[in-house]
């Protein structure tokens, strides 16, 4: 069984943290610190709850006012990397909202060891001008982790975080940051730019499209960003976006020899195949398949999946795929009538009805 993230806060990790805390707080009782952490509720806590609990412990055991505590924590933060160390930036979000300048500087430091993408968001809400000006300067920072924070922290729909509704309504303050980062040498950074653009596209598609049109063919990086950043609009079959990537209506294309089953069971795969042919060359094609999943309310919800994306001078291509209906905790399937749809360059070419049985 794969290790749960919350279990990385084990005895060895907490003992290491206690040891480093003693370097900045010589009078700190390591045993009492561990007893505080591993209280009667610890076993039932999930990841965020454990992180929050460690944050509370830092505030309780580190002496001084907020500024003094931050200065002390900065002395040991570099010993703790990766996701587990989010309790350092979380400390800033929990206790530093009335100390904006000190807190923003602290997040700039902490993010170099553990991302401050969640912790920056309360400051964007409380002090948007000051926070966004700081993030604009972070976009030019020599450290890639800080540059990424400039984009990732202001994503309107950052996963596992509350949405920034102010930017869902008006994302224009984000755009100057993305402009600076659009040719960043780090893929870690440009991936965040693409994800931010994809977030914007969900609420303001035309604004995102305008940005993509502006960036197209400026560089390899901008082309990668807009392809990744337009993924939701591509899946939605947005014609202007498909045309932006030279996916035109395949007027001579024919789909034939479709083969699949009419019944599939839970934990089995729906296999299907078909032939695409054209009197001339196939050209540039984006072939996707969608499934209209039956939900508990007996309505369908469509999910689109990539099958193959290519350019070809050939006149035909045989394609096959299988979709697994394996039961997982992350996706629940309901028995009944479903639909499989084949899409080429955003256009529905074929529809197949099938039944999912228990």
Secondary structure, DSSP 8 states (H G I E B T S, - for coil): ----GGGGS-HHHHHHHHHHHHHH-TT--HHHHHHHHT-TTGGG--HHHHHHHHHHHHHHHS-S-HHHHHHHHHTTGGG--SGGGHHHHHHHHHH-TT-HHHHHHHHHHHTTTS--TTTTHHHHHHSHHHHHHHHHHHTT-SSHHHHHHHHHTT-TT-TTS---HHHHH-THHHHHHHHHHTT-S-HHHHHHHHHHHHHHHHH-HHHHHHHHHHHTTS-HHHHHHHHHHTHHHHHTT-HHHHHHTT----TT-EEEEEEE-SEEETTSEEEEEEEEE-SS--EEEEEEEEEEEE-TTS-EEEEEEEEEEEEESSSEEEEEEEEE---BTTB----EEEEEEEEETTEEEEEEEEEEE-
